[in-house]
Amino acid sequence: MKLGTVIGRVTLSKSVDSLKGGRFLVVSPFSREQFERGLDAAASFGTDPSLVVYDNLGGGVRQVIGYEEGREAAQPFAQPTPVDAINAALVDEIFYSPFK
């Protein structure tokens, strides 16, 4: 699972039936430095490119979420679904303790 900050939402004019009930979020992935700052990192966005994440948990703008990419993103759906990333968690707290 990777962490990222929600920086926006995507509006669709049409959608696949299997995706109804959810929405798409634009997410900026966490950088290594943002892990040190924890949830304060939600106020600043990383320099990495953003990605679009399917969300049925209710993530909002400026919230930190945990997301899965690749094949794991399509696993929660009964039918094959065109999803590259899915919101797997809404993050309340981050504890960062690097190994030395």
N, C-alpha and C positions, 0 to 999 in steps of 0.2 A: 504494500500500500504506500502511496506517495501522498504528501500533503501539499495543499495549495490554497491560495486566497481567491475567493470569488470576486471578479472585477466587473462582471456584467452578466446580462442575460441575452439569449438569442430568441428572436421572434420568428416563427415559421408561418407561412401562408398555407402550407399543406404538410401533413405528417403521415407516417406509416401507422396503420391501425394498432399494431403491437406496442407503439410508443405512447399511446394516449394515456393521460393521467400523470404524466411527468412533464418536465421542461428541460431546456438545455441551458447550461451556465458556461460563461467564459471564465476560465481559471488560470491564474498565474502560478506556476509551480514554485515551491519553496527553494531557495538557494541554501547552501550550507550556513551562511551567516544568519539567515533568518531563523534557523533552528535555535541558535543561541539566544535570540530575543524572544522566542516563544510567541504567544498570542499578540504581543506588541508588533509582530511582523505583519499583521493584517493591515496595518496602516500604511505600509510601503510595499510596493510590488517589485518582484524580481526582474532581472534583465532577460531571463529566458523567454522564449516565445510562449504565448498563451495557447491553451487548447480548449476544445468544447467538450463538456462532460454532461451526460444524461443524468438528471436528478429527479428522484421520486421521493426524497426525504424532506425537501423543503429548505434547502440551503439558500441563504440570502447574500446580497452584495456585502463585501467586506468581512464575510465569515470565513473561517478556516475549515476546510473539509479534507477528508481522506478519500482518495479515489483510486480505482483500479483501471489499468489499461490492458488492451490486447484481448486475448481469448477469454480471460476471466470476466471481462465486462459484459459479455453476452450470456454468461452462465445463468443469471437469475431468470431469464426469459424462457417460457415453455417452447416457443417456436424460434427458429433462427431470426435474429434481429440485427439490423445494421447499426451497431453501436461500437465505438472504439474506446470509450472511457465511461465509467459509471461512478456516481457518488456512493461511497460505501459507508461513510461516517461523517457526523457533524462533530467537530472537535471542540471540547469544552476547556481542556487544559493540556499543556505540553510540559513535560519534564525532560530536560536535556542534560545529559551527563556524559560528555565525551570520554573515551578511554585515553589514558595517558601512558 
